[in-house]
Amino acid sequence: MITIGRINTLTALRETSVGFFLGDLLDRRTQDFSNDILLPNKYVPDTLSVDDDIDVFVYTDSEDRPIATTLTPAIQRDEFASLQVVAVTSAGAFLDWGLEKDLLVPHREQARPMEVGEWYVVFMYLDESTNRLVGSTKINRFLDEDVRDLQVGDEVQLLAYELTDLGVNVIINNRYKGLVYSNEIFRTVRPGDPLIGYIKNIRDDSRVDVSLQRTGYENVEPNARRILATLRAENGFLPLTDNTSPEVIYETLEMSKKTFKKAIGTLYRERKIVLEEKGIRLV
């Protein structure tokens, strides 16, 4: 079955003056061309022949007819992404997603009025009533509350989407909601930023706390190695101490002050560094 809004592997059924018409395996077997989809000439690879399979993205054109392209959009159906608004009309906001036809976010799907030139995290879905792909910035509505697939310590893909008084709300693995607390963020994080994180805590109410760094012992070894590598690159000395601000430590080593102190303790006990008044020195 052909899925609108996703990349499909389809078969070239026939060639015409305007391009190739594509279908799925069942269409080829039954010679049923009633549901075939046009791949316009400008997207047809020189090597494509009838009966060849090809990966294409299927969406709808300006007349709401399914059409194929070999372009890869910045977002696919049932996914989240950060996109830029290129126009606002009475119908809603239009976002650039890498295709000729911009993605519409109707006014009813805007958490707040969208502005031209601004970037927003959106979810794209198929509007069953119109059979059109549309976007929404009402993110929480599309997040899965069943987090049983997540485990504490898991490395996860994150997409920041909202700043709050507590920290930054993030989308975990394109599916779940998580929170990174402000006091555990040591660099600038903006909505739309992709991040790597680690599941820190899953609460009884299924709320998920996320850290941008590994916690506990697992975080010490790789960060100890990073400090050693940075020391070697800086001629054996770093002007970092217990009194150095967390921001400077993160800027230098990309780790929190707490993690830095743990790693330094490990290296000191292993006699790989000495602690001086103005910094740390490689033995």
C-alpha positions as CSV (number, residue, x, y, z in Angstrom):
1,M,0.0,0.0,0.0
2,I,1.3,3.5,-0.9
3,T,1.6,5.8,2.1
4,I,1.1,9.5,1.5
5,G,3.7,11.6,3.5
6,R,6.3,8.8,3.6
7,I,9.1,7.5,1.5
8,N,7.8,4.5,-0.5
9,T,9.6,1.9,-2.6
10,L,7.6,1.8,-5.8
11,T,7.9,0.2,-9.2
12,A,8.1,2.0,-12.5
13,L,4.9,0.8,-14.3
14,R,5.0,2.8,-17.5
15,E,6.8,5.8,-19.1
16,T,4.9,8.7,-20.6
17,S,5.7,12.1,-22.1
18,V,5.3,13.8,-18.6
19,G,7.2,11.2,-16.6
20,F,7.0,7.7,-15.1
21,F,3.9,6.4,-13.5
22,L,4.7,4.4,-10.3
23,G,2.8,1.8,-8.3
24,D,3.4,-0.9,-5.7
25,L,4.1,-4.6,-6.2
26,L,0.4,-5.5,-6.3
27,D,-0.3,-3.0,-9.1
28,R,2.5,-4.6,-11.2
29,R,1.1,-8.1,-10.6
30,T,-2.5,-7.2,-11.4
31,Q,-1.7,-4.6,-14.1
32,D,-4.1,-2.3,-12.2
33,F,-3.0,1.2,-13.0
34,S,-5.9,3.0,-11.4
35,N,-3.8,4.1,-8.4
36,D,-0.6,4.8,-10.1
37,I,1.3,7.9,-9.1
38,L,3.3,10.3,-11.4
39,L,7.0,10.9,-11.0
40,P,7.5,14.1,-13.1
41,N,10.3,14.1,-15.6
42,K,12.4,16.5,-13.7
43,Y,12.7,14.0,-10.9
44,V,13.3,10.9,-13.1
45,P,16.8,9.5,-12.8
46,D,18.5,8.8,-16.2
47,T,18.9,5.2,-15.3
48,L,15.2,4.5,-14.4
49,S,13.5,1.9,-16.6
50,V,10.1,0.2,-16.6
51,D,9.9,-2.5,-13.8
52,D,12.7,-0.9,-11.8
53,D,12.1,-0.1,-8.2
54,I,12.7,3.4,-6.9
55,D,12.5,5.2,-3.5
56,V,10.2,8.3,-3.7
57,F,8.4,10.6,-1.3
58,V,4.7,10.7,-2.0
59,Y,2.6,13.8,-1.2
60,T,-0.2,15.8,-2.9
61,D,0.2,18.5,-5.5
62,S,-1.5,21.9,-5.7
63,E,-4.7,20.1,-6.9
64,D,-4.5,17.5,-4.1
65,R,-3.5,14.7,-6.4
66,P,-0.9,12.2,-5.1
67,I,2.5,12.8,-6.7
68,A,6.0,11.4,-6.2
69,T,9.4,13.1,-5.9
70,T,13.0,12.0,-5.4
71,L,13.6,15.0,-3.2
72,T,13.9,14.2,0.5
73,P,11.7,16.5,2.7
74,A,12.8,17.9,6.1
75,I,9.9,16.1,7.7
76,Q,7.8,13.0,7.0
77,R,4.3,12.0,8.1
78,D,3.9,11.4,11.9
79,E,7.3,13.1,12.7
80,F,8.5,16.3,14.3
81,A,10.9,18.8,12.8
82,S,12.0,22.4,13.1
83,L,10.8,24.4,10.0
84,Q,10.8,28.0,8.9
85,V,7.7,30.0,8.0
86,V,7.9,31.5,4.5
87,A,4.4,33.0,4.2
88,V,1.3,33.6,6.3
89,T,-2.2,33.9,4.7
90,S,-5.8,33.6,5.7
91,A,-5.4,29.8,5.4
92,G,-2.6,29.6,7.8
93,A,1.2,29.6,7.8
94,F,3.3,28.0,5.0
95,L,6.6,26.3,6.0
96,D,9.6,25.4,3.9
97,W,10.1,21.6,4.1
98,G,12.3,21.2,1.0
99,L,9.6,20.6,-1.6
100,E,8.0,22.8,-4.2
101,K,4.7,22.9,-2.4
102,D,5.1,24.4,1.1
103,L,3.6,22.7,4.2
104,L,0.5,24.4,5.6
105,V,-0.1,24.9,9.3
106,P,-3.7,26.0,9.6
107,H,-4.5,28.7,12.1
108,R,-6.4,26.2,14.2
109,E,-3.2,24.1,14.5
110,Q,-1.0,27.0,15.7
111,A,-0.2,27.1,19.4
112,R,0.3,30.8,18.9
113,P,0.2,32.9,15.8
114,M,3.2,32.1,13.5
115,E,5.4,34.8,11.9
116,V,7.3,34.8,8.6
117,G,11.0,34.1,9.0
118,E,10.6,32.4,12.4
119,W,11.4,28.7,13.0
120,Y,8.9,26.4,14.8
121,V,8.9,22.8,15.8
122,V,5.9,21.1,14.1
123,F,4.3,17.7,13.8
124,M,3.1,16.6,10.3
125,Y,0.0,14.4,9.9
126,L,-2.5,13.5,7.3
127,D,-5.8,15.3,7.7
128,E,-8.3,12.5,7.0
129,S,-11.1,14.9,6.1
130,T,-9.1,16.6,3.3
131,N,-6.5,13.9,2.6
132,R,-3.9,16.6,2.8
133,L,-0.6,16.7,4.8
134,V,-0.7,19.5,7.3
135,G,1.5,20.6,10.2
136,S,0.7,21.5,13.8
137,T,2.6,23.3,16.6
138,K,0.3,21.9,19.2
139,I,3.1,19.4,20.1
140,N,1.8,17.8,23.3
141,R,-1.2,16.5,21.5
142,F,0.9,14.2,19.4
143,L,3.2,12.8,22.1
144,D,2.9,9.2,23.4
145,E,2.1,8.9,27.1
146,D,3.1,5.2,27.2
147,V,6.8,5.3,28.0
148,R,7.3,1.7,28.8
149,D,9.8,1.3,26.0
150,L,12.2,3.7,27.7
151,Q,14.7,2.6,30.3
152,V,16.8,4.7,32.7
153,G,20.2,5.1,31.2
154,D,19.1,4.8,27.6
155,E,20.8,7.1,25.1
156,V,18.1,8.9,23.1
157,Q,17.6,11.4,20.3
158,L,16.1,14.7,21.5
159,L,14.5,17.7,19.8
160,A,14.1,20.7,22.0
161,Y,10.7,22.3,21.5
162,E,9.7,24.5,24.4
163,L,11.4,26.6,27.1
164,T,9.7,26.5,30.5
165,D,10.4,27.8,34.0
166,L,11.8,24.4,34.9
167,G,14.0,23.9,31.8
168,V,13.5,22.7,28.3
169,N,10.8,20.4,27.1
170,V,12.1,17.9,24.6
171,I,10.8,15.3,22.2
172,I,12.4,11.9,22.9
173,N,13.0,9.6,19.9
174,N,10.4,11.4,17.9
175,R,7.7,10.1,20.2
176,Y,7.8,10.9,23.9
177,K,7.9,14.0,26.0
178,G,10.8,14.7,28.3
179,L,12.3,17.5,30.4
180,V,15.9,18.7,30.8
181,Y,16.2,20.8,34.0
182,S,17.7,24.3,33.7
183,N,20.4,23.6,36.3
184,E,21.7,20.7,34.2
185,I,22.1,22.7,31.0
186,F,25.5,24.2,30.5
187,R,25.1,25.6,27.0
188,T,22.5,27.5,25.1
189,V,19.6,25.3,24.0
190,R,16.9,26.7,21.7
191,P,13.6,25.2,20.4
192,G,14.5,23.2,17.3
193,D,17.9,22.1,18.5
194,P,18.6,18.4,18.0
195,L,20.4,16.8,21.0
196,I,21.7,13.6,22.3
197,G,20.5,12.8,25.8
198,Y,20.1,10.1,28.4
199,I,17.1,8.9,30.4
200,K,17.7,10.0,33.9
201,N,14.4,9.2,35.7
202,I,10.9,7.9,34.8
203,R,8.4,9.0,37.3
204,D,5.3,7.2,38.5
205,D,3.2,9.6,36.4
206,S,5.2,8.6,33.3
207,R,6.9,12.0,33.2
208,V,10.5,11.5,31.9
209,D,13.6,13.5,33.2
210,V,16.4,13.6,30.7
211,S,20.1,14.6,31.1
212,L,22.4,15.8,28.3
213,Q,25.2,13.8,30.0
214,R,25.5,10.3,31.2
215,T,25.1,10.0,35.0
216,G,27.0,8.2,37.6
217,Y,30.1,6.0,37.0
218,E,29.4,5.6,33.3
219,N,30.0,9.3,32.9
220,V,33.4,9.3,34.5
221,E,35.5,7.2,32.3
222,P,34.8,8.9,28.9
223,N,35.0,12.3,30.5
224,A,38.3,11.4,32.2
225,R,39.6,10.5,28.8
226,R,38.3,13.7,27.3
227,I,40.2,15.7,30.0
228,L,43.4,13.9,29.3
229,A,43.0,14.5,25.6
230,T,42.4,18.2,26.1
231,L,45.4,18.4,28.5
232,R,47.6,16.9,25.9
233,A,46.3,19.3,23.3
234,E,46.9,22.3,25.6
235,N,50.5,21.4,26.4
236,G,49.6,19.6,29.6
237,F,47.8,22.4,31.5
238,L,44.2,23.6,31.9
239,P,43.3,26.6,34.0
240,L,40.4,24.9,35.6
241,T,39.8,24.5,39.4
242,D,37.0,24.0,41.9
243,N,36.3,27.7,41.7
244,T,35.9,27.8,37.9
245,S,32.4,28.7,36.8
246,P,30.2,25.8,35.3
247,E,29.9,27.8,32.1
248,V,33.7,28.0,31.5
249,I,34.1,24.3,32.3
250,Y,31.3,23.4,29.8
251,E,32.8,25.7,27.2
252,T,36.2,24.1,27.6
253,L,35.2,20.4,28.0
254,E,31.5,20.1,27.2
255,M,30.7,18.6,30.6
256,S,29.0,19.8,33.8
257,K,31.0,21.0,36.8
258,K,29.8,18.0,38.8
259,T,31.1,15.6,36.1
260,F,34.3,17.5,35.8
261,K,35.0,17.1,39.5
262,K,34.2,13.4,39.4
263,A,36.6,12.9,36.4
264,I,39.3,15.0,38.1
265,G,39.0,12.9,41.2
266,T,39.5,9.7,39.2
267,L,42.5,11.1,37.3
268,Y,44.1,12.4,40.6
269,R,43.7,9.0,42.3
270,E,45.2,7.3,39.3
271,R,48.1,9.8,39.6
272,K,47.6,11.0,36.0
273,I,47.3,14.7,37.0
274,V,48.4,17.0,39.7
275,L,46.2,19.7,41.2
276,E,47.7,23.2,41.3
277,E,46.5,26.5,42.6
278,K,45.7,27.8,39.1
279,G,44.6,24.6,37.4
280,I,45.3,21.0,36.6
281,R,48.5,19.6,35.1
282,L,49.3,16.4,33.3
283,V,51.8,14.2,35.0
